[in-house]
């Protein structure tokens, strides 16, 4: 009798497993929706459109900024033109008259155009930075004065060496070169010594024959040179009147410092006020 053939159980099981896996793959393939090529294209187009919209929005923002800048620039041009028109409408200052001082464009009514500035450089000018204020104010005044004026600067004292020191020792036209020399002279001035007002006034009366105006800037009561002794202000006032009787120089005074200006009964204030009044000048303070 023929022998029966044995069935291999393992081979059948493996075949079932493969068949089952294949079936699962087929089911998944059928069940999962496939990406439509048209939908992909639409997605790409949508993304590109959004990117372009963002670019367009950015460009609109930049254009708006440019428009605002253009408007600002146009406004500045308009304002500049208006300012030019206003400046053009300002009348030119009239030429100062020879003797009256009317129309003078430097802020003071001088008698004429030949001026000697007498600057107090005594030790007390260190207080309240008076020296610095005088230097700054004098530089501004000299800068504003036209070249039709002739001036000289005299400081007093010049330490122990002298009761005064002039710059040019003569009246010099205020051209550009002279102004530079004056600025250097002002810069070099240093407070030292007493207040020999009588000495410096005598020097100016003697040396400047054509002077029309004297401007005295000081902060203190007159004293003797290199001495703590005070000068007699009333004797000095009478002395100046006698010296100025024929020349009739206009003597102007500028008081420097709060001590001078606050005490109107004090000798420094009274001396400067009376000196200006007796010699047809102005008296101001700062």
SEPA-923457 format. One line per 4 residues: number of its first residue (from 1); their letters; for each residue x negated, y, z of C-alpha. Coordinates in nm, 2 decimals, m for minus. Layout:
! SEPA-923457
NUM> a> X/Y/Z; ...
This chain:
! SEPA-923457
1> xxxx> 0.00/0.00/0.00; m0.14/0.34/m0.10; m0.25/0.57/0.17; m0.04/0.90/0.24
5> xxxx> m0.21/1.23/0.17; m0.25/1.46/0.47; m0.11/1.82/0.46; m0.36/2.09/0.57
9> xxxx> m0.17/2.30/0.82; m0.44/2.57/0.84; m0.44/2.64/0.46; m0.06/2.69/0.46
13> xxxx> m0.08/2.92/0.76; m0.34/3.14/0.60; m0.14/3.16/0.29; 0.16/3.27/0.49
17> xxxx> m0.05/3.54/0.65; m0.17/3.68/0.33; 0.18/3.67/0.18; 0.31/3.86/0.48
21> xxxx> 0.04/4.13/0.46; 0.10/4.17/0.09; 0.47/4.21/0.16; 0.41/4.48/0.42
25> xxxx> 0.19/4.67/0.18; 0.46/4.65/m0.08; 0.73/4.77/0.16; 0.51/5.06/0.28
29> xxxx> 0.44/5.16/m0.08; 0.81/5.15/m0.16; 0.92/5.32/0.16; 0.67/5.61/0.19
33> xxxx> 0.76/5.89/m0.04; 0.49/5.97/m0.30; 0.35/6.33/m0.34; 0.51/6.49/m0.64
37> xxxx> 0.25/6.66/m0.87; 0.50/6.94/m0.93; 0.53/7.01/m0.56; 0.15/7.02/m0.52
41> xxxx> 0.14/7.27/m0.80; 0.41/7.48/m0.63; 0.22/7.47/m0.30; m0.10/7.59/m0.47
45> xxxx> 0.09/7.87/m0.65; 0.25/7.97/m0.32; m0.08/7.98/m0.14; m0.23/8.19/m0.42
49> xxxx> 0.06/8.43/m0.41; 0.03/8.48/m0.04; m0.34/8.55/m0.07; m0.27/8.80/m0.35
53> xxxx> 0.00/8.96/m0.13; m0.25/9.00/0.15; m0.50/9.16/m0.09; m0.23/9.39/m0.23
57> xxxx> m0.14/9.50/0.13; m0.51/9.56/0.21; m0.54/9.77/m0.11; m0.23/9.97/m0.01
61> xxxx> m0.38/10.04/0.33; m0.71/10.16/0.17; m0.52/10.38/m0.08; m0.32/10.53/0.21
65> xxxx> m0.65/10.61/0.39; m0.79/10.77/0.07; m0.47/10.97/0.03; m0.50/11.11/0.38
69> xxxx> m0.87/11.19/0.33; m0.78/11.38/0.01; m0.51/11.57/0.19; m0.75/11.66/0.47
73> xxxx> m1.01/11.78/0.22; m0.76/11.99/0.03; m0.65/12.14/0.36; m1.01/12.23/0.45
77> xxxx> m1.06/12.39/0.10; m0.74/12.59/0.15; m0.85/12.71/0.50; m1.20/12.80/0.37
81> xxxx> m1.04/13.01/0.09; m0.82/13.18/0.35; m1.12/13.25/0.57; m1.32/13.39/0.28
85> xxxx> m1.02/13.62/0.20; m1.01/13.74/0.56; m1.38/13.81/0.57; m1.36/13.99/0.24
89> xxxx> m1.08/14.21/0.38; m1.29/14.33/0.67; m1.42/14.68/0.60; m1.79/14.73/0.59
93> xxxx> m1.93/14.92/0.89; m2.00/15.28/0.83; m2.35/15.41/0.83; m2.44/15.56/1.17
97> xxxx> m2.46/15.94/1.17; m2.80/16.09/1.22; m2.75/16.26/1.56; m2.41/16.18/1.70
101> xxxx> m2.45/15.80/1.72; m2.09/15.75/1.60; m2.04/15.43/1.40; m2.34/15.27/1.55
105> xxxx> m2.32/14.90/1.50; m2.54/14.79/1.80; m2.29/14.87/2.08; m2.46/15.18/2.23
109> xxxx> m2.42/15.54/2.14; m2.78/15.66/2.10; m2.87/16.02/2.02; m3.09/15.92/1.73
113> xxxx> m3.30/15.64/1.58; m3.63/15.67/1.77; m3.60/15.47/2.09; m3.84/15.36/2.36
117> xxxx> m3.72/15.06/2.58; m3.87/15.07/2.93; m3.86/14.72/3.09; m3.89/14.66/3.46
121> xxxx> m4.12/14.36/3.52; m4.16/14.40/3.89; m4.17/14.10/4.12; m3.81/14.14/4.23
125> xxxx> m3.70/14.06/3.87; m3.76/13.69/3.96; m3.44/13.70/4.17; m3.12/13.58/4.00
129> xxxx> m3.33/13.51/3.69; m3.31/13.88/3.61; m3.61/13.86/3.39; m3.46/13.59/3.19
133> xxxx> m3.14/13.78/3.15; m3.32/14.10/3.04; m3.53/13.91/2.79; m3.23/13.74/2.63
137> xxxx> m3.02/14.06/2.62; m3.31/14.27/2.47; m3.38/14.01/2.21; m3.01/14.01/2.10
141> xxxx> m3.01/14.39/2.09; m3.33/14.41/1.88; m3.20/14.14/1.65; m2.88/14.34/1.58
145> xxxx> m3.06/14.67/1.52; m3.12/14.76/1.15; m3.45/14.87/1.02; m3.35/15.24/1.01
149> xxxx> m3.45/15.25/1.38; m3.80/15.30/1.51; m3.88/15.16/1.85; m4.14/15.07/2.10
153> xxxx> m4.13/14.85/2.41; m4.30/14.95/2.74; m4.32/14.71/3.04; m4.39/14.84/3.39
157> xxxx> m4.59/14.75/3.58; m4.87/14.55/3.41; m4.99/14.38/3.72; m5.27/14.55/3.91
161> xxxx> m5.44/14.66/3.58; m5.19/14.94/3.50; m4.86/15.09/3.59; m4.73/15.02/3.24
165> xxxx> m4.82/14.85/2.91; m4.68/14.96/2.57; m4.65/14.72/2.27; m4.73/14.96/1.98
169> xxxx> m4.80/15.28/2.17; m4.61/15.45/1.89; m4.26/15.43/1.74; m4.25/15.16/1.47
173> xxxx> m3.98/15.09/1.21; m3.78/14.78/1.30; m3.88/14.56/1.00; m3.90/14.19/1.02
177> xxxx> m4.27/14.19/1.12; m4.21/14.44/1.40; m3.92/14.23/1.54; m4.15/13.93/1.55
181> xxxx> m4.41/14.13/1.74; m4.15/14.25/1.98; m4.02/13.90/2.04; m4.37/13.78/2.12
185> xxxx> m4.42/14.07/2.36; m4.09/14.00/2.54; m4.18/13.63/2.57; m4.51/13.72/2.74
189> xxxx> m4.36/13.95/3.00; m4.40/13.82/3.36; m4.27/13.97/3.68; m4.55/14.10/3.90
193> xxxx> m4.60/14.41/4.12; m4.40/14.71/4.23; m4.16/14.95/4.05; m4.37/15.25/3.93
197> xxxx> m4.08/15.43/3.75; m4.23/15.78/3.77; m4.56/15.66/3.61; m4.39/15.50/3.31
201> xxxx> m4.15/15.79/3.25; m4.45/16.03/3.25; m4.63/15.81/3.00; m4.33/15.81/2.76
205> xxxx> m4.28/16.18/2.78; m4.65/16.24/2.70; m4.71/15.98/2.43; m4.39/15.98/2.22
209> xxxx> m4.34/16.32/2.06; m4.05/16.22/1.84; m3.85/16.00/2.08; m3.48/16.07/2.08
213> xxxx> m3.37/15.80/2.33; m3.51/15.62/2.63; m3.35/15.30/2.76; m3.46/15.21/3.12
217> xxxx> m3.38/14.85/3.23; m3.46/14.80/3.60; m3.33/14.63/3.91; m3.48/14.83/4.19
221> xxxx> m3.56/15.16/4.36; m3.86/15.34/4.22; m4.18/15.29/4.41; m4.55/15.38/4.39
225> xxxx> m4.78/15.16/4.18; m4.93/14.87/4.38; m4.78/15.00/4.70; m4.48/14.91/4.93
229> xxxx> m4.40/15.27/4.96; m4.08/15.39/4.79; m4.07/15.70/4.57; m3.84/15.99/4.65
233> xxxx> m3.55/15.94/4.40; m3.42/16.29/4.43; m3.77/16.44/4.37; m3.81/16.21/4.08
237> xxxx> m3.47/16.31/3.93; m3.57/16.68/3.95; m3.91/16.60/3.80; m3.75/16.42/3.50
241> xxxx> m3.51/16.72/3.45; m3.81/16.96/3.42; m4.00/16.72/3.19; m3.70/16.68/2.96
245> xxxx> m3.59/17.05/2.96; m3.73/17.12/2.62; m3.73/16.78/2.45; m3.38/16.69/2.56
249> xxxx> m3.43/16.32/2.52; m3.12/16.11/2.59; m3.21/15.88/2.89; m2.99/15.57/2.92
253> xxxx> m3.01/15.33/3.21; m2.92/14.97/3.25; m2.90/14.83/3.61; m3.00/14.46/3.64
257> xxxx> m2.88/14.23/3.93; m2.59/14.21/4.17; m2.77/14.40/4.45; m2.79/14.71/4.23
261> xxxx> m2.43/14.70/4.10; m2.24/14.60/4.42; m2.39/14.86/4.65; m2.28/15.18/4.47
265> xxxx> m2.40/15.39/4.77; m2.75/15.24/4.75; m3.05/15.43/4.61; m3.11/15.20/4.31
269> xxxx> m2.75/15.25/4.18; m2.74/15.62/4.26; m3.08/15.68/4.09; m2.98/15.51/3.77
273> xxxx> m2.63/15.67/3.75; m2.76/16.03/3.82; m3.06/15.98/3.58; m2.82/15.89/3.30
277> xxxx> m2.57/16.16/3.38; m2.83/16.44/3.40; m2.98/16.34/3.07; m2.66/16.28/2.86
281> xxxx> m2.71/15.91/2.86; m2.50/15.60/2.93; m2.53/15.39/3.25; m2.43/15.02/3.23
285> xx> m2.51/14.71/3.44; m2.53/14.34/3.41
